[in-house]
Amino acid sequence: MKQRITYIFALLALGIGLYGVFTELFKPEQPAVVQQQVPVEKKVKVWLTTADIKKGQNFTTDHLASEMRLEHDADFALLDLPYNQGAVFRHNIKDGEMLTQEDLITPDNPEYIDTIISPGMTPFPLGFEQRHIIAAGIKAGDYIDILALTSLQQNMSSSDRVESPRAANIDVKPLLNRIRVLAVQGKTYDDQDLVNYGTDEASTVVTLVLEIPHRFISKMTLARRLSALEIYKSKAASRIPNAQTKDILPGYQGIVEMRGSRRG
């Protein structure tokens, strides 16, 4: 009887052991726990104003400060500043606002001139040959002076070559002072640059779009038809004086027409 009970316990132990072995062998694999990584959101540099900006004001970084912001907080932000492109602010901007792509406008935009021109002023396009622009790199936003060379004996606008210096009686007078350049179509050089260029480059026409009072349109139109115009960069509190032929040619006297009187 004891032997039979021992066999029974042995069989039970064997069964339990086999069950444990098979259970371990055919145990279903537990799914691996995947560690989810939280994506790191990218930051970008944005630009904030540090003072109130007025519409038409020339672009400068003097009133800007940079700040790093999350990309989703920088929608439409202006990321690349338009250095050396003659950009101006398109509208008024309050202190502390973030610059957007719509806040600046450059000269290649068709709306540029209408944006920057002052109230009551008119845009006036004026073409010049390179050799008549006595200034280095005139760009939009610069202020210029315009000189007019006139003569009663010849039309200086058709040719700036004086046919007879002693008979031409040339006058040089400032036509306009401190005129703002709204846009430049073409490239301007200084005298040293022009030395390296041929006649064609020196004669290349550069068009300056000037900001002038409306009442000066007729004056400028007449000057363009009758005189040779020279361009200079303006200097603060400085005005170019008039000059006449006698200032250059010693002993010059203007032509005096003598008419004999008729006798009946």
ZABA-358162 format. One record per atom (N, C-alpha, C): residue in one letter; x, y, z. Coordinates in steps of 0.02 Angstrom, whole numbers, padded with zeros to 5 digits, always signed. Last residue first. Example, Ala and Ser with C-alpha at 12.3 -4.5 7.8 and 13.67 -1.06 7.14 Angstrom:
2
s+00642-00112+00354
s+00684-00053+00357
s+00645+00002+00394
a+00660-00284+00390
a+00615-00225+00390
a+00660-00165+00390
END
This chain:
264
g+00821+07877-04593
g+00777+07884-04648
g+00803+07931-04700
r+00932+07765-04525
r+00914+07834-04537
r+00872+07839-04599
r+00947+07645-04399
r+00931+07663-04468
r+00913+07738-04472
s+01084+07599-04298
s+01018+07632-04305
s+01008+07652-04377
g+01153+07437-04277
g+01157+07505-04302
g+01088+07536-04309
r+01178+07338-04135
r+01135+07351-04192
r+01144+07425-04213
m+01269+07214-04058
m+01268+07285-04076
m+01225+07294-04138
e+01262+07105-03924
e+01240+07115-03992
e+01234+07190-04005
v+01388+07035-03836
v+01344+07093-03836
v+01326+07107-03909
i+01429+06892-03748
i+01419+06921-03814
i+01369+06979-03809
g+01528+06913-03599
g+01472+06887-03637
g+01464+06924-03702
q+01699+06890-03582
q+01644+06937-03580
q+01588+06908-03624
y+01840+06827-03495
y+01781+06813-03535
y+01729+06868-03526
g+01950+06841-03416
g+01942+06890-03470
g+01881+06878-03512
p+01967+06667-03385
p+01986+06736-03368
p+01976+06782-03428
l+01850+06549-03369
l+01891+06579-03423
l+01906+06652-03405
i+01782+06528-03249
i+01831+06478-03272
i+01878+06507-03324
d+01696+06630-03228
d+01732+06605-03169
d+01787+06556-03189
k+01635+06650-03349
k+01689+06697-03331
k+01727+06675-03268
t+01533+06554-03346
t+01591+06544-03389
t+01649+06589-03368
q+01481+06535-03174
q+01472+06557-03243
q+01537+06547-03281
a+01391+06457-03038
a+01453+06471-03074
a+01436+06493-03145
n+01321+06447-02870
n+01316+06457-02942
n+01386+06468-02972
p+01367+06324-02743
p+01355+06391-02769
p+01348+06392-02845
i+01285+06197-02655
i+01332+06211-02709
i+01317+06280-02738
r+01273+06188-02481
r+01239+06206-02543
r+01291+06224-02595
s+01248+06103-02329
s+01294+06123-02382
s+01255+06136-02446
a+01187+06034-02223
a+01203+06106-02216
a+01254+06128-02268
a+01247+05877-02276
a+01208+05915-02228
a+01233+05987-02224
k+01254+05844-02448
k+01289+05849-02384
k+01249+05894-02338
s+01200+05733-02578
s+01191+05791-02535
s+01235+05786-02473
k+01289+05681-02720
k+01259+05663-02656
k+01256+05725-02611
y+01245+05747-02880
y+01292+05741-02824
y+01255+05716-02763
i+01228+05754-03055
i+01202+05729-02991
i+01259+05724-02940
e+01184+05866-03186
e+01236+05830-03149
e+01208+05813-03080
l+01114+05895-03346
l+01105+05888-03274
l+01160+05845-03244
a+01099+06016-03468
a+01135+05955-03448
a+01133+05952-03372
s+00938+06077-03526
s+01002+06082-03490
s+01034+06014-03481
l+00814+06059-03588
l+00856+06116-03608
l+00926+06116-03576
r+00741+05951-03541
r+00742+05963-03613
r+00794+06015-03634
r+00754+05955-03404
r+00776+05894-03438
r+00783+05905-03513
a+00693+06076-03376
a+00765+06069-03365
a+00792+06008-03401
l+00559+06043-03402
l+00593+06093-03443
l+00669+06087-03436
t+00538+05950-03298
t+00527+05931-03368
t+00563+05978-03415
m+00560+06027-03185
m+00605+05971-03200
m+00598+05949-03272
k+00452+06117-03195
k+00521+06142-03192
k+00570+06086-03211
s+00343+06031-03187
s+00353+06070-03248
s+00425+06096-03251
i+00361+05980-03056
i+00361+05935-03114
i+00376+05974-03178
f+00351+06055-02942
f+00415+06057-02977
f+00417+06013-03040
r+00231+06031-02881
r+00238+06095-02916
r+00303+06100-02956
h+00248+05913-02812
h+00210+05912-02874
h+00221+05975-02915
p+00415+05885-02753
p+00349+05915-02745
p+00313+05919-02812
i+00490+05722-02782
i+00489+05794-02788
i+00419+05821-02774
e+00593+05591-02779
e+00534+05615-02742
e+00535+05691-02743
l+00646+05501-02925
l+00655+05552-02873
l+00589+05571-02841
v+00726+05370-02990
v+00658+05391-02975
v+00662+05437-02914
l+00849+05367-03109
l+00835+05379-03039
l+00763+05402-03032
t+00923+05263-03224
t+00862+05300-03208
t+00853+05305-03133
v+01065+05273-03321
v+01038+05251-03257
v+00978+05294-03241
v+01137+05227-03471
v+01087+05270-03438
v+01063+05236-03375
t+01307+05223-03512
t+01247+05185-03493
t+01200+05229-03453
s+01425+05283-03537
s+01366+05314-03567
s+01302+05277-03550
a+01517+05201-03478
a+01511+05269-03452
a+01450+05305-03478
e+01503+05088-03560
e+01482+05085-03490
e+01472+05155-03461
d+01554+05140-03682
d+01485+05114-03678
d+01460+05112-03606
t+01686+05173-03655
t+01637+05226-03670
t+01566+05202-03662
g+01738+05060-03522
g+01743+05093-03586
g+01689+05146-03595
y+01809+05063-03356
y+01757+05046-03404
y+01766+05086-03468
n+01897+05108-03263
n+01906+05039-03287
n+01854+05018-03338
v+01849+05230-03229
v+01913+05228-03265
v+01924+05159-03295
l+01739+05207-03152
l+01728+05220-03223
l+01792+05220-03263
d+01793+05195-03024
d+01766+05136-03057
d+01761+05147-03132
q+01826+05328-02999
q+01879+05278-03002
q+01855+05215-03037
d+01699+05391-02994
d+01747+05407-03047
d+01801+05355-03054
d+01576+05262-02955
d+01611+05325-02942
d+01663+05335-02997
y+01418+05205-03023
y+01489+05197-03007
y+01518+05264-02986
t+01260+05122-03015
t+01300+05183-03018
t+01371+05169-02994
k+01151+05023-03114
k+01204+05026-03063
k+01244+05090-03071
g+00970+05021-03127
g+01037+05021-03154
g+01087+05028-03098
q+00864+05119-03053
q+00861+05067-03105
q+00926+05068-03143
v+00824+05158-02892
v+00878+05162-02941
v+00871+05104-02989
a+00705+05256-02799
a+00727+05193-02830
a+00781+05208-02880
l+00700+05378-02732
l+00653+05325-02714
l+00675+05257-02741
v+00802+05496-02664
v+00799+05446-02717
v+00753+05389-02694
r+00758+05661-02617
r+00765+05590-02599
r+00758+05545-02660
i+00855+05805-02628
i+00800+05767-02658
i+00810+05693-02642
r+00937+05919-02591
r+00911+05869-02543
r+00848+05835-02569
n+00891+06037-02716
n+00935+06015-02662
n+00899+05966-02617
l+00892+06076-02890
l+00856+06052-02831
l+00907+06028-02779
l+00985+06156-02962
l+00916+06151-02983
l+00871+06129-02924
p+01117+06267-02952
p+01082+06212-02918
p+01009+06212-02939
k+01193+06309-03109
k+01152+06328-03051
k+01123+06265-03018
v+01299+06376-03221
v+01288+06316-03181
v+01251+06337-03118
d+01301+06439-03387
d+01285+06449-03316
d+01275+06382-03282
i+01400+06488-03524
i+01369+06434-03485
i+01359+06455-03412
n+01432+06552-03653
n+01403+06586-03595
n+01364+06536-03551
a+01486+06517-03777
a+01429+06480-03751
a+01394+06514-03693
a+01598+06575-03822
a+01536+06604-03847
a+01474+06572-03814
r+01703+06509-03771
r+01702+06581-03761
r+01638+06613-03786
p+01678+06374-03808
p+01678+06394-03737
p+01672+06469-03728
s+01581+06309-03922
s+01628+06365-03920
s+01628+06393-03849
e+01519+06187-03888
e+01542+06200-03956
e+01593+06256-03959
v+01535+06075-03759
v+01528+06146-03775
v+01559+06160-03843
r+01441+05933-03740
r+01504+05958-03766
r+01494+06031-03787
d+01323+05878-03709
d+01357+05914-03655
d+01426+05938-03675
s+01183+05889-03809
s+01254+05874-03808
s+01286+05914-03752
s+01052+05910-03774
s+01066+05868-03832
s+01139+05847-03836
s+01057+05997-03667
s+01029+05930-03656
s+01045+05883-03713
m+01103+06119-03706
m+01150+06076-03671
m+01122+06006-03660
n+01086+06206-03847
n+01045+06163-03804
n+01091+06112-03771
q+01171+06364-03851
q+01161+06296-03873
q+01118+06258-03822
q+01167+06495-03801
q+01191+06484-03869
q+01181+06412-03894
l+01133+06500-03671
l+01088+06534-03717
l+01106+06520-03790
s+01146+06356-03568
s+01178+06405-03613
s+01126+06435-03658
t+01168+06266-03414
t+01128+06296-03467
t+01169+06345-03508
l+01167+06136-03306
l+01213+06174-03348
l+01172+06200-03407
a+01110+06108-03144
a+01090+06117-03213
a+01140+06161-03250
l+01124+05985-03016
l+01149+06046-03048
l+01126+06048-03120
i+01048+05917-02877
i+01049+05917-02950
i+01072+05985-02975
d+01088+05813-02739
d+01081+05880-02767
d+01086+05875-02842
i+01006+05680-02645
i+01052+05706-02696
i+01038+05780-02710
y+00999+05550-02526
y+00978+05618-02545
y+01030+05646-02593
d+00945+05376-02528
d+00996+05429-02526
d+00964+05496-02546
g+00842+05289-02553
g+00846+05318-02486
g+00898+05372-02480
a+00929+05183-02663
a+00865+05207-02638
a+00871+05230-02566
k+01096+05242-02699
k+01045+05191-02689
k+00981+05222-02664
i+01248+05271-02780
i+01185+05299-02758
i+01133+05243-02754
g+01395+05240-02790
g+01343+05195-02769
g+01280+05226-02742
a+01466+05394-02776
a+01480+05323-02773
a+01419+05285-02748
a+01445+05525-02896
a+01433+05496-02829
a+01446+05422-02832
i+01399+05603-03012
i+01462+05612-02976
i+01451+05589-02904
i+01338+05561-03155
i+01322+05547-03085
i+01387+05548-03046
h+01378+05573-03283
h+01346+05632-03253
h+01327+05621-03181
r+01422+05452-03326
r+01473+05504-03315
r+01444+05567-03283
q+01304+05376-03348
q+01348+05363-03291
q+01394+05422-03276
e+01165+05480-03392
e+01222+05438-03411
e+01269+05432-03352
f+01001+05472-03322
f+01067+05503-03326
f+01117+05453-03354
g+00826+05504-03311
g+00881+05463-03336
g+00946+05503-03342
l+00704+05507-03190
l+00752+05549-03226
l+00812+05506-03246
p+00538+05504-03134
p+00595+05466-03161
p+00640+05512-03202
f+00464+05554-02990
f+00484+05582-03054
f+00545+05543-03080
p+00326+05546-02881
p+00385+05511-02908
p+00401+05537-02978
t+00280+05681-02774
t+00268+05645-02837
t+00331+05608-02858
m+00200+05721-02616
m+00257+05717-02661
m+00240+05673-02721
g+00096+05714-02526
g+00104+05775-02564
g+00162+05776-02612
p+00180+05603-02414
p+00117+05636-02435
p+00131+05702-02471
s+00320+05513-02484
s+00291+05555-02433
s+00226+05587-02459
i+00338+05342-02531
i+00335+05412-02550
i+00297+05453-02497
i+00335+05207-02498
i+00383+05250-02464
i+00375+05324-02479
t+00232+05144-02571
t+00238+05133-02499
t+00280+05187-02465
d+00250+05174-02702
d+00189+05198-02670
d+00192+05192-02594
i+00372+05104-02720
i+00370+05177-02724
i+00308+05205-02690
y+00331+04965-02704
y+00383+04996-02663
y+00376+05073-02662
e+00250+04886-02777
e+00217+04931-02730
e+00267+04972-02689
p+00333+04800-02851
p+00296+04854-02886
p+00264+04905-02839
n+00493+04767-02781
n+00420+04757-02774
n+00384+04815-02808
d+00623+04801-02781
d+00600+04761-02837
d+00525+04745-02834
p+00649+04869-02660
p+00638+04907-02721
p+00613+04867-02780
t+00552+04784-02529
t+00614+04801-02563
t+00600+04835-02630
i+00475+04790-02369
i+00467+04789-02442
i+00531+04815-02474
l+00415+04711-02220
l+00466+04746-02258
l+00453+04740-02333
d+00310+04638-02168
d+00326+04702-02136
d+00377+04742-02175
e+00283+04512-02211
e+00244+04566-02241
e+00263+04635-02215
q+00353+04424-02134
q+00374+04431-02204
q+00338+04489-02238
t+00367+04507-01974
t+00343+04455-02018
t+00366+04470-02089
l+00436+04538-01814
l+00435+04554-01885
l+00411+04494-01925
m+00341+04556-01666
m+00385+04513-01706
m+00379+04532-01780
e+00341+04703-01562
e+00309+04657-01608
e+00361+04617-01647
g+00404+04799-01484
g+00395+04732-01456
g+00363+04682-01502
d+00317+04942-01540
d+00374+04916-01502
d+00357+04846-01475
k+00225+04925-01694
k+00232+04945-01624
k+00293+04911-01592
i+00238+04989-01855
i+00247+04930-01812
i+00259+04954-01741
n+00165+05045-02007
n+00184+05059-01938
n+00187+04994-01898
h+00232+04965-02158
h+00180+04999-02118
h+00206+05012-02048
r+00349+04924-02221
r+00288+04933-02261
r+00233+04971-02224
f+00511+04987-02210
f+00455+04957-02175
f+00390+04975-02210
v+00624+04950-02346
v+00591+04996-02299
v+00534+04959-02265
a+00781+04906-02422
a+00715+04889-02395
a+00689+04944-02349
g+00900+04905-02492
g+00858+04965-02495
g+00788+04953-02467
q+00980+04799-02469
q+00933+04793-02524
q+00887+04853-02530
n+01065+04775-02358
n+01091+04807-02419
n+01045+04798-02479
y+00976+04635-02291
y+01032+04682-02286
y+01049+04709-02356
p+00840+04579-02247
p+00861+04603-02314
p+00916+04655-02309
l+00851+04434-02142
l+00846+04507-02148
l+00873+04530-02215
d+00758+04293-02128
d+00817+04320-02162
d+00808+04395-02172
l+00636+04278-02059
l+00696+04243-02035
l+00760+04273-02064
l+00490+04339-02006
l+00544+04357-02052
l+00609+04328-02025
a+00357+04222-01978
a+00410+04266-01953
a+00462+04280-02007
f+00255+04135-02008
f+00262+04195-02050
f+00315+04243-02025
d+00260+04071-01844
d+00228+04070-01910
d+00235+04137-01944
a+00320+04040-01723
a+00353+04088-01768
a+00325+04085-01839
d+00277+03940-01647
d+00261+04007-01623
d+00290+04061-01669
h+00328+03828-01703
h+00256+03838-01711
h+00233+03906-01684
e+00463+03838-01666
e+00444+03848-01736
e+00369+03861-01743
l+00501+03937-01522
l+00481+03874-01552
l+00452+03886-01621
r+00630+04064-01535
r+00562+04042-01520
r+00549+03974-01551
m+00753+04177-01487
m+00740+04109-01509
m+00669+04089-01487
e+00776+04343-01549
e+00751+04299-01496
e+00737+04230-01525
s+00853+04504-01578
s+00837+04435-01596
s+00814+04395-01535
a+00794+04669-01606
a+00828+04622-01562
a+00806+04551-01580
l+00804+04831-01682
l+00783+04761-01683
l+00824+04721-01633
h+00846+04957-01717
h+00787+04951-01674
h+00759+04880-01675
d+00954+04939-01801
d+00964+04978-01739
d+00906+04969-01691
t+00946+04880-01921
t+00942+04835-01864
t+00950+04873-01798
t+00839+04958-02041
t+00901+04957-02003
t+00891+04910-01945
f+00753+05024-02180
f+00768+04966-02138
f+00836+04973-02106
n+00674+05183-02172
n+00726+05140-02199
n+00741+05083-02151
q+00497+05200-02162
q+00563+05208-02129
q+00613+05159-02158
g+00372+05173-02210
g+00419+05205-02255
g+00487+05216-02225
k+00294+05189-02051
k+00288+05168-02121
k+00336+05208-02165
k+00396+05177-01905
k+00348+05213-01948
k+00350+05186-02019
i+00404+05087-01753
i+00429+05095-01822
i+00375+05130-01863
d+00452+05097-01584
d+00399+05105-01633
d+00430+05120-01702
a+00576+04976-01534
a+00549+05044-01535
a+00493+05046-01587
t+00619+04852-01553
t+00634+04880-01487
t+00611+04953-01482
t+00545+04711-01632
t+00560+04782-01632
t+00572+04806-01560
l+00622+04552-01656
l+00572+04593-01623
l+00593+04666-01625
w+00644+04409-01753
w+00666+04477-01739
w+00608+04518-01711
v+00696+04238-01721
v+00650+04288-01745
v+00675+04357-01724
k+00766+04083-01751
k+00780+04152-01730
k+00729+04199-01762
v+00687+03931-01694
v+00712+03976-01747
v+00723+04045-01718
k+00689+03761-01640
k+00683+03832-01626
k+00714+03873-01683
k+00597+03608-01652
k+00650+03653-01675
k+00636+03725-01656
e+00557+03496-01523
e+00534+03545-01572
e+00590+03595-01588
v+00592+03331-01508
v+00616+03396-01486
v+00598+03447-01540
p+00473+03203-01475
p+00512+03242-01523
p+00530+03311-01495
v+00493+03082-01354
v+00458+03145-01367
v+00500+03186-01416
q+00495+02913-01387
q+00535+02973-01379
q+00494+03035-01398
q+00438+02771-01304
q+00422+02825-01351
q+00462+02887-01334
q+00498+02617-01293
q+00505+02681-01259
q+00493+02737-01310
v+00403+02476-01301
v+00439+02525-01341
v+00439+02592-01304
v+00414+02320-01234
v+00391+02387-01217
v+00434+02438-01254
a+00373+02178-01327
a+00425+02222-01300
a+00396+02291-01288
p+00252+02059-01276
p+00272+02113-01321
p+00322+02160-01288
q+00304+01899-01225
q+00275+01963-01204
q+00297+02017-01253
e+00267+01747-01303
e+00315+01802-01293
e+00277+01866-01274
p+00192+01610-01217
p+00189+01664-01268
p+00235+01721-01251
k+00276+01459-01183
k+00251+01522-01154
k+00248+01576-01207
f+00322+01336-01210
f+00271+01364-01255
f+00239+01427-01227
l+00412+01311-01106
l+00433+01308-01177
l+00385+01344-01223
e+00338+01325-00991
e+00394+01372-01002
e+00415+01373-01075
t+00250+01219-01007
t+00224+01288-00999
t+00278+01339-01013
f+00336+01112-01007
f+00299+01129-01068
f+00271+01201-01065
v+00381+01119-00872
v+00429+01124-00929
v+00393+01146-00992
g+00264+01105-00799
g+00303+01166-00792
g+00351+01176-00850
y+00226+00979-00839
y+00182+01036-00853
y+00221+01102-00850
l+00331+00903-00786
l+00322+00907-00859
l+00278+00967-00878
g+00305+00926-00649
g+00368+00948-00679
g+00362+00955-00754
i+00180+00865-00633
i+00187+00937-00619
i+00251+00964-00651
g+00215+00735-00667
g+00167+00772-00708
g+00173+00847-00698
l+00303+00705-00564
l+00327+00705-00633
l+00280+00744-00678
a+00216+00714-00456
a+00274+00760-00460
a+00301+00765-00530
l+00128+00609-00488
l+00104+00678-00483
l+00161+00729-00489
l+00216+00502-00483
l+00184+00519-00547
l+00157+00591-00545
a+00247+00506-00348
a+00301+00515-00398
a+00272+00535-00465
f+00124+00480-00290
f+00156+00546-00278
f+00212+00560-00329
i+00108+00348-00337
i+00059+00400-00355
i+00090+00470-00346
y+00214+00282-00278
y+00211+00288-00352
y+00164+00344-00373
t+00174+00294-00144
t+00237+00326-00166
t+00237+00335-00241
i+00061+00215-00145
i+00054+00287-00131
i+00116+00324-00154
r+00121+00091-00168
r+00074+00118-00217
r+00066+00194-00207
q+00194+00073-00052
q+00229+00078-00117
q+00184+00109-00170
k+00095+00060+00043
k+00141+00117+00045
k+00175+00127-00022
m+00042-00061+00000
m+00000+00000+00000
m+00043+00063+00000
END
